């Protein structure tokens, strides 16, 4: 699989490390809701179709990326720096 890093250009997947689901929302750190924390830590889905994921380009620019790819074909539809995605969602 080839990932097009916005900084380094096209690179082989071997340079990247999967960092997890980019659609999950962390509970409030001050929350003592055990069910919410258990769900956040342990519950995982296995979606088909388009899905957003965090990846680290450890073998290159060391940037965290948000990659949208099809979970059945592995076709990548978008790659962006995670800092720009997260900043855009928080405003």
N, C-alpha and C positions, 0 to 999 in steps of 0.2 A: 504494500500500500504506500502510495506517495502522498505526503502531506505538504501543502504549499504554505510554508511559514511566511507571514507577512514581512518579516525582516530578512530572512536568509534565502527565501525562494523555495523551490521544490526540493524536498528531502525524503529519504527513505524512512519508514516508520521506526526502524531500529534506533534512530536518534531521539525518539520521543518516549515518554512514560505516561501511561494512562493515569489520571488523577481522580477520576470519579464522575459521577452524574452532575451535570451543571444545572439541573432543573430542581434539585432538592433545596428546601428552605430550612435553615437551622433554627431551632427554637430559641427563644429569648434566653441568653446566657444566665439570667437571674431566675429563670423558671425552675420550679421544683416539680413540674409535671412529669412524673416518671414514664408515663405512657408515651408522651410526646418525644422524650429523649430516646426511649427504646425504639420507637418507630423510626426516628432519624438515623440512628446508628445501625439497626439491624434489618429493617424492612427494605427490600430491593425488588424492583420490577425488572422484567426482561422484555422491553418494548420491541415491537417490530416497526419498521418505517423510520422516519426522520427523528433524530434524537440529539440533544446537545450534551457535550462531554468536556470536562477539563483535561488538558494534556500539558505536559511540561516538555519544552524543547531542551532537554538536558545535554544533548550532544551538539548543540549549536549555540544560539543566543541566550539560552537559559530563561526564556520568557514563558509565562503561563499563557495558554491559548484556550479559547472556547471553539471547539470543532463541532459542526453539525454534520452528521453522517447518517446514512441509511443503515439501519442495524441488520438488514437482511442481505444487502449487496455490498456494503462497506463503501459505497460511493459518497464522497465528501462534497457537500454543497456549499459550505462556507467555513472560513477560518478567520478568527479575529483575536487580537490581544485581549486577554481576560480583563485587564485593567479598564479597557474602554467599554466593555460590555457591562461590567459590574458598576462602573461609574455612571453609565447611562441609565441603569435600572434604579439606582439610588436617588436620582434627582427627580 
